Amino acid sequence: MQSPDSYWLATGPDWTTGGAALPRRTGVCVLGAGVMGSTLAYWLARAGHRPLVLDRNPAPAMGSSGRNAGRLIQGGNAQHALAIEKFGHDEALAIYRATLVNRDLVREVAAREGLEATRFPTTKLDLAVTEDEAAELKRTAGALRADGIAADWLDLPAAREAFGTDLPDTVLGGLHRPDQDAVHSVAYVRGMADAAARHGAEFACGITVTSAEPVAGGGWLVTTDAGQVIADQVVVALNAWTPRLLPELAPVITPVRGQLVQTAPVSFRIPQWGLDRGLLYGGQTPDGSLLIGGLRNTVPGRDEGIDLPEDGNTPAFSPELADRLAEALPSLLPEATGVPVVRAWSGVMAFTPDRCPLVGAWPGADGLWVMAAFNGHGMPYSQVMPEQLAERILGGRGDGIPAAFDPARFL
Ligand SMILES: Cc1cc2nc3c(=O)[nH]c(=O)nc-3n(C[C@H](O)[C@H](O)[C@H](O)COP(=O)(O)OP(=O)(O)OC[C@H]3O[C@@H](n4cnc5c(N)ncnc54)[C@H](O)[C@@H]3O)c2cc1C
């Protein structure tokens, strides 16, 4: 069964900028008009270049960027205390700091480009129902505070207050992090694409890329179903579809299905929340609808390593998983009992073995770059990684890309 459209696609603005024809030559060719490709085009265009963005869909944000929960959760894929154990303190802090720089950039760019209405403030509450997880979250609160980052462990009464509505007695407490953002995913990404186009980027949508091959003497031949273009540099920002162009990444990138359900609007506002180490999570849309996602651990082997549809944006939609998500909601949020579920949809995430994305140069190939596999967690990097990669593409240092994200680690 095909996925229905997401809330964001159903309520977002149409793409009115329109598509460019495929030129014969270009400077930088960006493959993919999700949040990563569109924002990279913005930073390249702001620096005075005219990047060409290609996407197989008729408009930007029709892949995962328009099907997510819109949450810009600061920090990497692992809680900070665990990230310190995994990567060492300096690298873990570099990853966390990148997402704080991202927060500031999102706010700065939204204000500059007239996208304020697409962004809304929120907080984050990671809830624990087991002693193990509570201990992990308490350690993370301490580790964050030691690094000067606002975070607190809240016991159940304080967590209830921060949540703004009741929580069941099974919750032991939660890690609270203030000053977070969420976006209307489609309005925000299409807004970034519009801003990129205003600054000189070209978007050629409805074009499927089939290969990118080096040209003798320099440059890249990009082959599409609408013809070929020669580019000085190519950036592959195709999320879980990246291995179609770069088959060496097939063993590295695992396509994972994600599903969300949306309720009718409620009268209370809640923070973005996570439970069971993020395997169940939620948030809220600007109009007050609750979003709840996850639970793929309850269907082992069905949602990880899925076959990607050849042309579609999502794997098959699972009504069974949507029902489970809808059923889980009142047991966590008693006040949501009886609130109807009005929509559910699926999307594709791209996971790597170490749960870090791939951002940087393709080793040994001059002018080939990759920015993909954000492990279900791309939005908190969605300005800073494109901005820093643009700097590298234009010959600068791009020091804000953590070393842990270097694609060379797998190649
Ligand atoms: C259900 C769900 C919930 C999520 N919730 C969150 C969240 O709350 N917060 C968060 O940070 N992240 C979340 N994510 C992950 C987030 O959506 C991704 O990390 C992010 O959108 C990745 O952006 P992207 O630009 O790399 O990928 P995409 O948006 O998927 O862009 C890739 C683009 O490549 C295009 N494409 C693919 N193949 C070709 C081809 N051959 N030729 C031309 N074009 C092609 C596609 O059309 C697509 O537009 C969620 C994901 C899902 C599925």
The ligand as a Gaussian input file, in Angstrom:
#p B3LYP/6-31G(d) Opt

LIG

0 1
 C        8.799000       9.308000       9.470000
 C       10.064000      10.113000       9.587000
 C       10.211000      11.004000      10.651000
 C       11.368000      11.762000      10.775000
 N       11.443000      12.709000      11.772000
 C       12.537000      13.496000      11.864000
 C       12.605000      14.540000      12.825000
 O       11.656000      14.827000      13.539000
 N       13.761000      15.251000      12.921000
 C       14.828000      14.980000      12.104000
 O       15.879000      15.603000      12.254000
 N       14.764000      14.056000      11.137000
 C       13.648000      13.312000      10.995000
 N       13.580000      12.376000      10.003000
 C       14.732000      12.240000       9.077000
 C       14.788000      13.420000       8.109000
 O       13.583000      13.511000       7.407000
 C       15.977000      13.214000       7.165000
 O       17.164000      13.111000       7.932000
 C       16.147000      14.370000       6.185000
 O       14.937000      14.719000       5.581000
 C       17.170000      13.975000       5.118000
 O       17.196000      14.993000       4.142000
 P       17.814000      14.689000       2.724000
 O       17.784000      15.966000       1.980000
 O       19.112000      13.992000       2.914000
 O       16.847000      13.577000       2.108000
 P       15.488000      13.680000       1.232000
 O       14.589000      14.723000       1.738000
 O       14.942000      12.304000       1.141000
 O       16.020000      14.162000      -0.163000
 C       16.590000      13.287000      -1.115000
 C       16.041000      13.689000      -2.457000
 O       16.662000      12.899000      -3.456000
 C       15.725000      12.728000      -4.510000
 N       16.170000      11.597000      -5.318000
 C       16.372000      10.326000      -4.928000
 N       16.867000       9.588000      -5.941000
 C       16.996000      10.423000      -6.992000
 C       17.493000      10.262000      -8.325000
 N       17.969000       9.085000      -8.773000
 N       17.491000      11.344000      -9.147000
 C       17.030000      12.538000      -8.706000
 N       16.571000      12.741000      -7.468000
 C       16.556000      11.699000      -6.612000
 C       14.406000      12.512000      -3.797000
 O       13.328000      12.832000      -4.634000
 C       14.538000      13.469000      -2.602000
 O       13.910000      14.710000      -2.856000
 C       12.431000      11.608000       9.836000
 C       12.276000      10.737000       8.748000
 C       11.104000       9.998000       8.608000
 C       10.953000       9.089000       7.438000

